[in-house]
Amino acid sequence: MANKELNQSQKLLQLSLKEASEYKDALDETTIIAITDQKGIIKKVNSNFCKISKYTEEELIGQDHKILNSGYHSKAFIHDLWKTIAKGKTWKGEFKNKAKDGTFYWVDTTIVPFLNKENKPYQYLAIRVDITQRKASEEDLKSANIDLVFQNEEKEKRAAELGIANKKLAFENEEKEKRAAELGVANKELAFENEEKGKRAAELIVANKELVFQNEEKEKRAAELTSANKELESFTYISSHDLQEPLRKIQIFASRLLSDESQNLSDKGKRHVTGMHDAANRMQVLITDLLAYSRTTTLERKFESTDLNTIIASVLSDFSETIAEKNAIVHVGHMCHALIIPFQFRQLMHNVIGNALKFSQADLPPLISIESSILKGNKVENQNLLPDKDYCHITITDNGIGFEPRYKDHIFELFKRLHDKEKISGTGIGLTIVKKIVENHHGIITATSELNKGATFDIYIPAS
């Protein structure tokens, strides 16, 4: 009986894994992936990479990435790319490549360095999206704009010619008065000039029609690009959301194997099932964070004048058990009213306060201070703030493990983690979401810290 249930559980587990693999394959259809070593030698590619480059996997593996060089980009551009990723930073940009058959294609590229224990890159993961069609549309728009400029210049020329014609007409009228004897000749010349004027007017009408047509085409192209971007955002959100269902099944079946079939599993088998269960949990947290990041970009932004005390009180209620467990002290000073997107700002405070509790020192109860004040943009040394605008300055300080000052900008990068994931859980997305939400509020965020001396986050957003 036990073996039968075990076999049934294993079959269900295999089915769930198959579903997860199918979702991966579906994503693979829209994503171009390659892995290279630190010198740019290709170690691995997916099928989509082979499809767009028209090389086989065997032809690509072991080759320098220069095999795809289109010659389009300058040496300075390539040098900047390598300089960025060699420092362990993520590089993002658009790249024009050359396929095996000599055709060109464009990709929106993100290159993520994988760092060793010495914090040096040992390989790079390149994630690309085909934007060839979009670039072609941009070229069409550029051509349309050039035509529009040409038409405007022609219009100005015709207007100048009309001005000359009018001057000539006035001159002819003066000559008519002076030379009555030449009245017949002057009338013919006047008729001729009027005919030319009519021609110029007709040319202007044609030019105006062409201008209207060009504007309509430009609006169509802009609408098409907007629609394409919305479809891409929708696809990313739905794909990530649907991945959670097979993950939940993996977690359930792994839990059942550990609870119901524990006596039938060897110690090694138990470790494997436990490892699988933990990996599924980490992936679920990662998907949840990715969905949260997606919402900061795709959802409609409705700003409301809000008392920040209500937001902070709600977040602290969520962490009440953790605060009690760690004997944490949270001091909340005077909080101002600000113009915010309530659900996004709640996510922001949840992530920052959650980090302050998570990255606390083992032998010291967490001490968290939250303050705010109103100040003018010109009081802050940052050109992104409007000098005469009132901003709500929020300061969140803790006494946790902190970080080295040189990482003050890196902590906001996607998937950037400064601490051992085996000791402190996390996905490296939380502060990326925080920065995106602050930008959605037309504000800025900065971080200052020293190792084992806590951290301070300064947030500036428009006041009500």
WOHU-V454610 format. One record per residue. PHI is phi in whole degrees, -180 to 180 (* if undefined). D_CENTER is the distance of its C-alpha to the mean C-alpha in Angstrom with 1 decimal. Layout:
<<PHI D_CENTER> <PHI D_CENTER>>
//
This chain:
<<* 52.4> <-63 49.9> <-65 49.2> <-63 48.6> <-65 46.1> <-61 44.4> <-62 44.3> <-64 42.9> <-64 40.2> <-66 39.4> <-65 39.2> <-64 36.8> <-63 34.7> <-63 34.7> <-63 33.8> <-64 30.8> <-63 29.7> <-64 30.3> <-62 28.1> <-61 25.2> <-63 25.9> <-66 25.8> <-63 22.4> <-59 21.2> <-63 23.0> <-64 21.4> <-67 17.9> <-60 19.4> <-68 20.3> <-111 16.7> <-127 15.5> <-107 17.1> <-125 17.8> <-145 20.0> <-123 21.4> <-124 23.4> <-81 25.6> <-67 25.3> <-100 27.1> <88 24.8> <-81 27.4> <-71 26.0> <-107 26.8> <-158 25.2> <-137 23.5> <-97 22.9> <-64 24.7> <-65 21.8> <-63 21.9> <-65 25.6> <-64 25.4> <-79 23.2> <-86 25.0> <67 28.4> <-99 29.5> <-80 30.8> <-60 29.6> <-64 32.9> <-71 32.5> <-91 29.1> <-61 29.8> <88 31.2> <-90 30.2> <-70 28.4> <-63 25.0> <-66 26.7> <-59 28.3> <-99 25.3> <-62 25.6> <-92 25.8> <78 27.1> <-77 24.6> <-88 22.8> <-73 24.8> <-63 26.0> <-64 24.3> <-62 20.9> <-66 21.8> <-62 23.3> <-64 20.3> <-59 18.2> <-67 21.0> <-63 21.6> <-68 18.0> <-73 18.1> <-66 21.8> <-84 21.1> <86 19.0> <-96 15.7> <-78 12.6> <-109 12.3> <-128 9.7> <176 11.2> <-107 13.2> <-132 16.6> <-103 19.8> <-115 22.0> <-117 25.6> <-79 26.8> <-62 30.3> <-85 31.9> <92 30.9> <-79 28.3> <-110 24.9> <-148 21.4> <-108 17.9> <-136 14.9> <-84 11.2> <-115 11.6> <-125 10.4> <-111 13.6> <-111 14.2> <-74 17.8> <-100 20.1> <-100 22.4> <-87 26.1> <-64 28.3> <-84 28.7> <63 24.9> <-114 25.1> <-65 23.1> <-115 25.3> <-164 23.0> <-128 19.5> <-108 17.3> <-106 15.6> <-114 13.2> <-128 13.2> <-128 12.9> <-68 15.7> <-121 15.0> <-57 18.7> <-65 19.5> <-64 16.8> <-64 18.0> <-64 21.5> <-63 20.8> <-64 19.5> <-63 22.8> <-61 24.7> <-63 23.3> <-62 24.2> <-63 27.7> <-62 28.1> <-66 27.4> <-63 30.0> <-61 32.4> <-65 31.9> <-62 32.7> <-62 35.7> <-63 37.0> <-65 36.7> <-62 38.6> <-62 41.2> <-63 41.5> <-65 42.2> <-62 44.8> <-64 46.5> <-64 46.6> <-64 48.2> <-64 50.7> <-64 51.6> <-62 52.2> <-62 54.5> <-62 56.2> <-67 56.8> <-64 58.3> <-63 60.5> <-63 61.6> <-63 62.6> <-62 64.4> <-65 66.2> <-65 67.3> <-64 68.7> <-65 70.5> <-63 71.9> <-68 73.5> <-75 74.9> <-124 76.1> <-59 77.6> <-69 79.3> <-102 76.0> <-58 74.7> <-62 74.6> <-66 72.5> <-64 70.2> <-63 69.7> <-65 68.7> <-63 66.2> <-65 64.8> <-63 64.5> <-62 62.7> <-63 60.2> <-65 59.6> <-63 58.8> <-62 56.3> <-62 54.8> <-62 54.4> <-62 52.8> <-63 50.3> <-63 49.5> <-65 49.0> <-64 46.6> <-65 44.7> <-61 44.4> <-62 43.1> <-62 40.6> <-65 39.4> <-63 39.0> <-64 37.0> <-63 34.8> <-60 34.3> <-61 33.4> <-63 30.8> <-65 29.1> <-64 29.2> <-64 27.7> <-63 24.9> <-66 24.1> <-63 24.3> <-63 21.8> <-64 19.3> <-66 20.0> <-63 19.6> <-65 16.1> <-62 15.1> <-63 16.8> <-64 15.2> <-65 11.6> <-65 13.2> <-64 15.0> <-65 12.0> <-63 10.4> <-64 14.0> <-64 14.7> <-60 12.1> <-66 13.4> <-66 17.0> <-61 17.0> <-64 15.8> <-66 18.3> <-71 21.1> <-69 20.8> <-72 22.2> <-64 25.6> <-63 26.8> <-64 25.6> <-62 27.8> <-66 30.7> <-60 30.3> <-64 30.6> <-64 33.5> <-69 35.4> <-65 34.9> <-64 36.2> <-65 39.2> <-63 40.0> <-73 40.2> <-88 42.2> <-96 44.4> <-117 44.8> <-57 44.8> <-71 48.4> <-94 47.8> <-104 45.1> <-75 45.8> <-60 44.2> <-65 42.0> <-63 41.0> <-63 40.2> <-64 38.0> <-64 36.1> <-65 35.7> <-62 34.7> <-63 32.1> <-63 30.7> <-62 30.7> <-65 28.8> <-64 26.2> <-64 25.7> <-63 25.3> <-65 22.7> <-67 20.7> <-64 21.1> <-63 19.8> <-63 16.7> <-63 16.2> <-60 16.9> <-67 14.3> <-65 11.6> <-64 12.9> <-62 12.9> <-66 9.3> <-62 8.9> <-65 11.6> <-67 10.1> <-102 7.9> <-95 10.7> <-76 13.9> <-65 16.2> <-102 16.5> <-114 20.2> <-86 21.3> <-136 24.7> <-74 27.0> <-133 27.3> <-78 29.5> <-65 27.3> <-60 30.3> <-68 29.9> <-65 26.3> <-66 27.4> <-61 30.5> <-66 28.7> <-67 26.5> <-63 29.6> <-64 31.4> <-62 28.8> <-97 29.5> <-57 33.3> <-67 34.4> <-64 32.3> <-61 33.6> <-67 37.1> <-64 36.8> <-96 35.7> <55 38.1> <-75 35.1> <-116 35.9> <-118 33.3> <-103 34.3> <-114 32.8> <-84 34.0> <-66 34.0> <-114 30.7> <-87 30.0> <-86 28.9> <-142 25.4> <-89 23.5> <-134 20.8> <-94 19.1> <-52 21.5> <-68 19.9> <-71 16.6> <-68 18.7> <-64 20.9> <-62 18.0> <-58 17.3> <-65 21.1> <-61 21.4> <-69 19.0> <-69 20.6> <-66 24.1> <-60 23.7> <-65 22.7> <-61 25.8> <-76 27.9> <-69 26.5> <-96 26.7> <-83 30.2> <-80 33.2> <-62 35.5> <-105 38.7> <-140 37.5> <-60 36.7> <-62 33.3> <-125 33.7> <-119 30.8> <-123 31.1> <-125 29.1> <-131 30.1> <-151 29.1> <-157 30.5> <-104 30.1> <-148 29.9> <-81 29.3> <-61 26.3> <-74 28.8> <-84 29.7> <-113 26.5> <-82 25.9> <-153 22.4> <-72 22.0> <-80 19.0> <-98 21.5> <-76 24.1> <-58 27.5> <-96 29.6> <-92 27.2> <-81 28.0> <-123 25.4> <-90 25.7> <-97 25.5> <-108 25.0> <-118 26.1> <-121 25.8> <-122 28.0> <-137 29.2> <-114 31.8> <-80 29.9> <-76 29.4> <62 26.9> <-159 25.3> <-69 26.2> <-54 25.3> <-67 23.6> <-98 20.7> <-60 20.0> <-96 16.6> <-65 15.8> <-64 16.1> <-91 12.8> <-80 10.9> <-64 9.7> <66 13.0> <-84 15.0> <-124 18.5> <-101 21.5> <-124 24.2> <-62 25.9> <-67 24.3> <-75 27.9> <-93 29.1> <-129 26.3> <-71 24.1> <153 20.3> <-115 17.0> <79 15.3> <-111 12.5> <-53 14.6> <-75 14.0> <-64 10.2> <-63 10.7> <-58 13.4> <-64 11.6> <-63 8.9> <-65 12.2> <-61 14.0> <-65 11.8> <-61 12.2> <-93 15.9> <59 15.9> <-127 16.9> <-136 16.6> <-137 17.2> <-130 19.2> <-132 20.9> <-132 24.3> <-168 26.4> <-135 29.1> <-59 29.8> <65 31.9> <-126 32.1> <80 29.4> <-143 26.2> <-130 25.4> <-112 22.2> <-110 22.5> <-119 20.5> <-123 21.2> <-134 20.5> <-58 22.7> <-79 26.0> <-65 27.7>>
//
